[in-house]
Amino acid sequence: MSKNALFVVNKFSGGGYRPEVEGRIIEICKSADIECHIEFTQSRGHATELAQWAVAQKMDFVFAVGGDGTVNEVAQGLVGSKVAMGILPKGSGNGLARHLQMPMDFKRSLDLIAHHQEEMIDTMLINGKLSVNVSGIGFDGHVAALFANKAKRGLIGYARLVFSEFRRFKSFDATVTMNGKTFDTKSFIIAIANSSQFGNNARVAPQASVRDQLIDVSFIQKIPLAQAAGFAGKMFTGKLDKSRYVDMYQSQKISIQLKEPVAFHIDGEALEAANAFEAVIKPASLKVLLPIKTVNSRKGKYPI
């Protein structure tokens, strides 16, 4: 029986869009007996509208062709429905795609169209807004806001912003309630994670799983510049839980109160600064397509 798939393409994600991608998608769909629909996003929020349309049309799949922002918007339109989301990573970080062990080579990732397995994953609501990957309060939110206005994106551009803004941004006080306990903390970043990483394999919550019905929270202190290289090494090798500058917790619900508004982002998209945050897990709320080799990867180094 023929399947139906919508491909939601963000031409401006990552390194941009090549016209031959469209032809390759059509070719693979034809060989797999999948009726193919391709739409290009026109503005912020358009991907959500397109995904909602696909749900109304009772399509089988919606593929987010872009970065974490595009993935988040598509997920907003699909969460709680029977329509599965696939990811063809074209962003600068591709955090959720990397966590789910999607191939980063775009041509290889196209194999997901015809060969996949469906899996239910958790999502989060942060102040009522959907998060599927990693959101953050503090320095990363500040950098996300600046990064959004950069013409050139990618890991190098992001790293430059981090170095230029690091000295200026100050740590902030927070009162946190989770697991029935309330405590005070001073942080530079509070990462609220469904998956393990921001993107580019920067694992801010290395033990996080999108199937454990828990939010992972990392409270990160401002690191002395002399320790920055070692800290980065731990983050990119999945050993950040070994750092004395990080405290990690898990909970199904988290409340965070700040003395004054602080920058934050949801899945890399900067939002207006706020001084109060409520995060709650939504277990098994989004159906996704995974590479078949990923499904049983709990035995591997990193959980999914």
N, C-alpha and C positions, 0 to 999 in steps of 0.2 A: 504494500500500500504506500502510495506516494506521500512524502512529508512536505511541509511548508516551512520555509525559513526566511526571516527578515534579517538583513545585514545593515546595521546602523553604523555609518562610517563618519568619523570625524577627520576631515582632510588635514586639519591643522595639528593633530597630535604628533609628538615626537619629531621625526625628520620629514614629516609631510606625506603627501599621497602621490602614488604613481598610478597612472591610468591603467596599466597592465594588470593591476591587482583586481580590478573589476572583472576583467575577462577571465582571469584564473579562477575566481570565485564561481562565476557562471559555469565554467567548464567542469569544475569538481561537482557542483550541484547536479548538473546534467548527468554525469556518469553515476552518481549515487541516487538518482531518481528523486531529487529534492527540488520542489518548485521554489525558485529563488526570487526574492524581492530585495532590491538595494536602494537605500535612502541615505542622503547626506544631511548631516545636521546643519541647521541654519543659524542657530543661536543657543544660548544657555537654556537648558530645560527642554529643548526640542527632542533630544534622545529619549527622554521620559515619555513625551507625547507619542512618539513613534512606537515605543514598547507597549504602551497602553493600547494603541491601535491594534498591535499584533495580538494582544490578549483578547480583545473584542472580536478579532477575526478567527480566533481559536487556532492560531498557528502553533507549530510544534516547538520551534526554536527561535530565539533572537540572539544574534551575534553582535557583541560590542566590538567594533573595529576602531581601537583608539587606546587611550591611556586610562589611568585610574578614575579620572573625572568622568569620562564616557561610560566606563563600567558602572560607576555609581549611579549615573542618570538612568541607564538601562535597567539596572536593578530596581530602582524606584518604581519603574513601570511594571515590573514583573513580580515583585515580592508578594508572597501569599497566593500566587496563581499557579496553574499547572504548566505554564510555559517555561521551558528551560533556557537559561542564559549560557551562551558560549562566549569565550574571549579570544579574539585574534589580536594579540598585543602590538600596539603601534605607538605607545607613549614613551615618555622619557624615563619613567621609573618602573611601571608595570608591576606594582607591589603584589596585588592579589594574584595575577597571572603567574608570577614567579613562585609564590607560596603554593599554588596549585600545580606547580611543576609543568607549566605550559612551555613548549619550545619558544625561545626568544627569537629564533630565526623565523621571519614571517612566512616564508615559503613552507617550512616544516610545520608551522602552526596550522596551516590550512588543512592538514590531515585530520584535524579535529572535526571538520564538517562531516566527514563520512564515517570516521572511526572514533567512537566515544562511548562513555557510559554515564548515565544520569546519577546524580548524588544530591541529597539535600544538605545544605549548609546553613549555619547560623548567620544572623545579621544583628546589628545593634541599632538602637535608637538613642541619639544624643541630643538632648533638648528637643525631642520630637522629630529629629531629622535622621534619615537612614544613613548608616555607615556599614560598609561591607569589608573594609580593609583595616586601616589604621588611621585614627584621628588624634589630634594633639592640642594641648593647651600650652602656650608659652612661646619659646624661641622658634620652634618649628612652625607654629602658626604665623609668627611675625615674618619669617623667611618665605613662607608660602604666599603671603600677600604681596611681597616684593617680587617673587619669582613669576607670579601670574602676569605681571606687566612687562616681563622681559621678552624681547623679540626672539632671542636665541635661548633655547632651553637645553636640557640634557644634564648629565652628571657634572660636567666641568663647570657649566654656568651656575649650577646649584652650589657646588663647592666654593666657588668664588664669593657668592652671596653669604654663605655661612661664615667664611673667614672675615669678610668685611664688616659683618654685623655683630660678630660674637662679643667683642669688647663692650659694645654699646648696650646690649640687652641685659636687663637686670633680673635676678631671681625674684620670685614672688612667693608670698605666704598663702597657704591653702589649708582649709579645714575639710577633712575627708571623712565620709561615713561609708563603711562597707562591712559586710559580714557581721552586722550588729555592733560594730565598734566605731568610735569616732576618735580621730587623732589629727594633730597639726603637723604640717611639713613645710619645708622651704625648698622649692624646686625651680629648675631652669626650664624643664620640659616635663609635662605629664602626658605620657603616651597611652591612649586608650585603644586597645588592640583586639580585633577579631582574628586577624591573621598575624603572621610573625614579623612582617617587614614593611618599612616605608616604601621600598622599591630599590632597585639596583643591588639587591641582597644585603641591604642595611637592616639587619634583624634586630629590631628594638624590643621584641618579645619572642625570643627564640623558641620557647616551649608552647607558644600559642597554637591552638587548633580551631579550625572553623566548624568542628563537629563535637566539641566538648561541652557546649551549652554554658560556657563561661567567658567573661571578659578578662583579658590580661591587662594589668595596669602597671606601667613602669614609671617610677618617680626618679627623674634624673637630675642630679645636682650639676651646677656649673663646674666644668672640669678645668683645673689649672692648665694653662697653655703647654706647660712642659709635659703634661700627661696626655695631651690630645692624640698623639700618634698611637699610643698604646690603647687608648679608649676606642679609637676608630678601628684598630685591628681586632679588638674583641667584638665590636658590632658586626664587622663584615665576615667574621668566622663563626658567628653564632654563639659567642661566649660572653655576651654582655651581662648575663646573670652572675658572672664571676667578678664583676667590677665593684669596687667599694663605693663608687659614686652612684650606684643604682639600687633601688629597692623595688622588688616585683611582687605583685599580689594577683589573686584571682577572685572574682566575685560575679554574681549574676546581676547585681545592681550596685551602682556607685553614685554618691552625691558629693559634689565638690563646691565649696563656697570660698570665694576670694574677697579680699578687702577692696579691690578695685578691678575694673574690667581689664582683661588680658586677651591678647590675640589668640585665635584658635583656628583650626582647620578641620574639615571632615573629608577624609580620603584625599587629602592634598589640595582641596579647594578651600581657599581662605573665606572666612565668614566674619561678620562684625564682632568685635571684641565683646566679651561678656564676663560677668562676675559670679555666675551660678551655673552649674552643669549637673544634669541628671542623665546617667547612662544606664540602659537596661538591655539585657540580651534577649533576642527573639529566636528561640531554638528552631532549627530545621525549617526556616521560613523562606528559603530561596533555593529553587532547583537549578543546578548548574551542570554543564557538560564537562567531563574530565577526560584527559587522555587515559586510555585503558590501563596503561602501566602505572598510573598514579593511584588508582583506586585502592590498592592493597599496600600502599607505601607506609603504613604506620610502623612497619618494621625498619624503615630507613632512618637516617640520621635526624631528619626533621619531620615532625608530624604534619598532617594536613587536617 
